[in-house]
Amino acid sequence: MKIVGVGAGPGMLTQEAIEAIECARVVYGSSRALAIARDYIKVEPIVLKSYDLDVEEDACILSTGDPMLSGLGKKAPRGSQVIPGISSLQLACAREMIDIADVIIIETHGKDADQAKKVLETGLRAKNVIFVVADSSFDLDDICDHFAGAGYDGDVILLEDLGYKTERIARGTVSYPPARRSPLFCILLRDIHERK
């Protein structure tokens, strides 16, 4: 089985990923992943209905972004090959000229608001740039209200639809966060500090 990263948006497939997709006898993926790679798929693709990866051994499973950044790679059975893709983390750091080595990655997928706040609190203490991998249930206003109430402030950078024509980068602060418009987004928290 191959888990192939198709990148965060169109035009971000690596040559290795393209070759794996073109040679695949069976291709699975989400609707979004299949749309990104459609020009290279030579068979009838199958929309992946669940993420348990119970598919044929020779299947090629497409994963948006990079399979090892909150993706399908962590579910790959032993013996699988993972082909990396250009992730939203790479794009966000490139857009904001931030060295990835200075970033702490926080995943809030599937976490309720209280769990997300606890995970983020740990990152805030480290004084690094924080990259938040979130899902559409992530309430940026609620999270920022919580941390503003706890005495924190700093930059909040909202990156939406990275790699698409509708890409948008909005800036704010913990006290005045930017408004989210898209369900496809990530967040950078930078220079977070306790107010004096």
One Martini backbone bead per residue (centre of mass of N, CA, C, O) as a GRO file, in nm:
protein
  196
    1MET     BB    1   0.099   0.035   0.020
    2LYS     BB    2   0.014   0.378  -0.063
    3ILE     BB    3   0.087   0.695   0.079
    4VAL     BB    4  -0.016   1.002  -0.078
    5GLY     BB    5   0.088   1.318  -0.109
    6VAL     BB    6  -0.088   1.611  -0.264
    7GLY     BB    7  -0.112   1.842  -0.093
    8ALA     BB    8  -0.277   2.143  -0.004
    9GLY     BB    9  -0.289   2.192  -0.321
   10PRO     BB   10  -0.268   2.283  -0.620
   11GLY     BB   11   0.049   2.209  -0.764
   12MET     BB   12   0.189   2.008  -0.506
   13LEU     BB   13   0.317   1.779  -0.651
   14THR     BB   14   0.535   1.545  -0.664
   15GLN     BB   15   0.706   1.338  -0.864
   16GLU     BB   16   0.665   1.085  -0.690
   17ALA     BB   17   0.358   1.110  -0.671
   18ILE     BB   18   0.287   1.104  -0.969
   19GLU     BB   19   0.408   0.824  -1.032
   20ALA     BB   20   0.233   0.664  -0.831
   21ILE     BB   21  -0.042   0.744  -0.955
   22GLU     BB   22   0.004   0.654  -1.255
   23CYS     BB   23   0.071   0.338  -1.158
   24ALA     BB   24  -0.193   0.283  -1.037
   25ARG     BB   25  -0.460   0.042  -0.994
   26VAL     BB   26  -0.550   0.184  -0.716
   27VAL     BB   27  -0.762   0.467  -0.608
   28TYR     BB   28  -0.771   0.663  -0.315
   29GLY     BB   29  -0.990   0.925  -0.166
   30SER     BB   30  -1.078   1.215  -0.123
   31SER     BB   31  -1.231   1.447  -0.300
   32ARG     BB   32  -0.998   1.650  -0.272
   33ALA     BB   33  -0.759   1.467  -0.345
   34LEU     BB   34  -0.867   1.379  -0.625
   35ALA     BB   35  -0.878   1.665  -0.746
   36ILE     BB   36  -0.575   1.733  -0.727
   37ALA     BB   37  -0.493   1.442  -0.896
   38ARG     BB   38  -0.664   1.390  -1.164
   39ASP     BB   39  -0.437   1.420  -1.398
   40TYR     BB   40  -0.291   1.125  -1.283
   41ILE     BB   41  -0.536   0.946  -1.303
   42LYS     BB   42  -0.588   0.615  -1.476
   43VAL     BB   43  -0.829   0.546  -1.294
   44GLU     BB   44  -1.098   0.466  -1.112
   45PRO     BB   45  -1.182   0.633  -0.851
   46ILE     BB   46  -1.207   0.611  -0.484
   47VAL     BB   47  -1.396   0.697  -0.229
   48LEU     BB   48  -1.319   0.738   0.091
   49LYS     BB   49  -1.519   0.628   0.367
   50SER     BB   50  -1.269   0.549   0.546
   51TYR     BB   51  -0.977   0.545   0.789
   52ASP     BB   52  -0.886   0.222   0.814
   53LEU     BB   53  -0.739   0.100   0.553
   54ASP     BB   54  -0.934  -0.131   0.415
   55VAL     BB   55  -0.739  -0.239   0.156
   56GLU     BB   56  -0.558  -0.302  -0.087
   57GLU     BB   57  -0.220  -0.364  -0.109
   58ASP     BB   58  -0.198  -0.194  -0.404
   59ALA     BB   59  -0.284   0.066  -0.298
   60CYS     BB   60  -0.364   0.416  -0.350
   61ILE     BB   61  -0.350   0.672  -0.104
   62LEU     BB   62  -0.482   0.982  -0.069
   63SER     BB   63  -0.332   1.277   0.088
   64THR     BB   64  -0.358   1.557   0.222
   65GLY     BB   65  -0.082   1.699   0.206
   66ASP     BB   66   0.073   1.534   0.466
   67PRO     BB   67   0.061   1.217   0.602
   68MET     BB   68   0.251   1.320   0.871
   69LEU     BB   69   0.026   1.563   0.912
   70SER     BB   70  -0.248   1.468   1.030
   71GLY     BB   71  -0.269   1.187   0.872
   72LEU     BB   72  -0.269   0.869   0.717
   73GLY     BB   73   0.018   0.764   0.801
   74LYS     BB   74  -0.056   0.672   1.103
   75LYS     BB   75  -0.243   0.422   0.963
   76ALA     BB   76  -0.026   0.264   0.844
   77PRO     BB   77   0.079  -0.023   0.764
   78ARG     BB   78   0.305  -0.236   0.767
   79GLY     BB   79   0.496  -0.185   0.463
   80SER     BB   80   0.437   0.082   0.386
   81GLN     BB   81   0.427   0.367   0.172
   82VAL     BB   82   0.545   0.703   0.217
   83ILE     BB   83   0.451   1.001   0.044
   84PRO     BB   84   0.521   1.309   0.043
   85GLY     BB   85   0.394   1.639   0.104
   86ILE     BB   86   0.275   1.953   0.084
   87SER     BB   87   0.220   2.140   0.354
   88SER     BB   88   0.069   2.373   0.551
   89LEU     BB   89   0.321   2.428   0.714
   90GLN     BB   90   0.510   2.502   0.481
   91LEU     BB   91   0.336   2.730   0.366
   92ALA     BB   92   0.309   2.908   0.616
   93CYS     BB   93   0.617   2.952   0.655
   94ALA     BB   94   0.668   3.074   0.377
   95ARG     BB   95   0.468   3.314   0.391
   96GLU     BB   96   0.608   3.407   0.692
   97MET     BB   97   0.910   3.344   0.729
   98ILE     BB   98   0.941   3.058   0.889
   99ASP     BB   99   1.110   2.845   1.074
  100ILE     BB  100   1.033   2.523   1.142
  101ALA     BB  101   1.230   2.493   1.395
  102ASP     BB  102   1.035   2.725   1.554
  103VAL     BB  103   0.801   2.505   1.569
  104ILE     BB  104   0.492   2.419   1.712
  105ILE     BB  105   0.277   2.143   1.703
  106ILE     BB  106  -0.086   2.158   1.704
  107GLU     BB  107  -0.351   1.932   1.764
  108THR     BB  108  -0.733   1.960   1.739
  109HIS     BB  109  -0.848   1.718   1.637
  110GLY     BB  110  -1.129   1.602   1.809
  111LYS     BB  111  -1.138   1.839   2.006
  112ASP     BB  112  -1.244   2.003   2.249
  113ALA     BB  113  -1.220   2.307   2.386
  114ASP     BB  114  -1.072   2.220   2.649
  115GLN     BB  115  -0.853   2.048   2.517
  116ALA     BB  116  -0.737   2.267   2.331
  117LYS     BB  117  -0.649   2.460   2.557
  118LYS     BB  118  -0.447   2.269   2.695
  119VAL     BB  119  -0.261   2.223   2.454
  120LEU     BB  120  -0.196   2.526   2.403
  121GLU     BB  121  -0.073   2.597   2.678
  122THR     BB  122   0.183   2.434   2.641
  123GLY     BB  123   0.288   2.598   2.395
  124LEU     BB  124   0.297   2.885   2.523
  125ARG     BB  125   0.534   2.822   2.728
  126ALA     BB  126   0.766   2.785   2.496
  127LYS     BB  127   0.786   3.052   2.297
  128ASN     BB  128   0.692   2.968   2.030
  129VAL     BB  129   0.578   2.892   1.744
  130ILE     BB  130   0.238   2.819   1.656
  131PHE     BB  131   0.087   2.537   1.501
  132VAL     BB  132  -0.252   2.491   1.394
  133VAL     BB  133  -0.435   2.198   1.369
  134ALA     BB  134  -0.759   2.214   1.237
  135ASP     BB  135  -1.101   2.214   1.250
  136SER     BB  136  -1.422   2.332   1.191
  137SER     BB  137  -1.476   2.337   1.521
  138PHE     BB  138  -1.285   2.559   1.562
  139ASP     BB  139  -1.284   2.832   1.806
  140LEU     BB  140  -1.113   3.113   1.792
  141ASP     BB  141  -1.265   3.310   1.976
  142ASP     BB  142  -1.274   3.131   2.229
  143ILE     BB  143  -0.973   3.084   2.260
  144CYS     BB  144  -0.891   3.385   2.276
  145ASP     BB  145  -1.064   3.462   2.518
  146HIS     BB  146  -0.924   3.274   2.715
  147PHE     BB  147  -0.627   3.396   2.681
  148ALA     BB  148  -0.700   3.687   2.743
  149GLY     BB  149  -0.816   3.621   3.032
  150ALA     BB  150  -0.513   3.499   3.110
  151GLY     BB  151  -0.307   3.739   2.985
  152TYR     BB  152  -0.279   3.713   2.679
  153ASP     BB  153  -0.072   3.790   2.389
  154GLY     BB  154  -0.064   3.831   2.026
  155ASP     BB  155  -0.024   3.672   1.730
  156VAL     BB  156  -0.277   3.608   1.472
  157ILE     BB  157  -0.268   3.368   1.203
  158LEU     BB  158  -0.478   3.327   0.925
  159LEU     BB  159  -0.495   3.035   0.706
  160GLU     BB  160  -0.661   3.013   0.394
  161ASP     BB  161  -0.663   2.812   0.130
  162LEU     BB  162  -0.398   2.687   0.077
  163GLY     BB  163  -0.309   2.693  -0.275
  164TYR     BB  164  -0.545   2.860  -0.357
  165LYS     BB  165  -0.715   3.118  -0.508
  166THR     BB  166  -0.856   3.173  -0.206
  167GLU     BB  167  -0.633   3.270  -0.056
  168ARG     BB  168  -0.592   3.363   0.301
  169ILE     BB  169  -0.451   3.630   0.507
  170ALA     BB  170  -0.505   3.689   0.855
  171ARG     BB  171  -0.476   3.947   1.103
  172GLY     BB  172  -0.407   3.945   1.462
  173THR     BB  173  -0.509   3.892   1.795
  174VAL     BB  174  -0.601   3.770   2.085
  175SER     BB  175  -0.795   4.017   2.134
  176TYR     BB  176  -0.813   4.038   1.786
  177PRO     BB  177  -0.928   3.824   1.594
  178PRO     BB  178  -0.969   3.680   1.312
  179ALA     BB  179  -1.193   3.606   1.065
  180ARG     BB  180  -1.355   3.329   0.963
  181ARG     BB  181  -1.447   3.171   0.628
  182SER     BB  182  -1.311   2.884   0.628
  183PRO     BB  183  -1.274   2.529   0.670
  184LEU     BB  184  -0.979   2.586   0.542
  185PHE     BB  185  -0.735   2.585   0.804
  186CYS     BB  186  -0.482   2.774   0.981
  187ILE     BB  187  -0.251   2.851   1.261
  188LEU     BB  188  -0.060   3.127   1.389
  189LEU     BB  189   0.143   3.175   1.678
  190ARG     BB  190   0.297   3.489   1.776
  191ASP     BB  191   0.438   3.639   2.032
  192ILE     BB  192   0.352   3.510   2.295
  193HIS     BB  193   0.226   3.683   2.590
  194GLU     BB  194   0.227   3.836   2.886
  195ARG     BB  195   0.072   4.076   3.023
  196LYS     BB  196   0.166   4.374   3.215
   0.00000   0.00000   0.00000
